[in-house]
């Protein structure tokens, strides 16, 4: 009976960890990033967006900048202040 309680407690601990880790990582990676531009009228290619992101980082305007493709296939620039 004691072994069953130990296994049950270990299972609950493992289950809580499996749920908590992705929630914590997702919140940490999303904090601070802000979309500042994009769409079909702004960037015609990912290279163009990446060049602007590199320039913003080199100037020291933002800590970091990155480009991503949105749901409609449009290219967006987001920055980390």
Helices and strands as residue ranges (DSSP letters): H 2-30, E 33-38, H 46-59, E 64-69, E 75-80
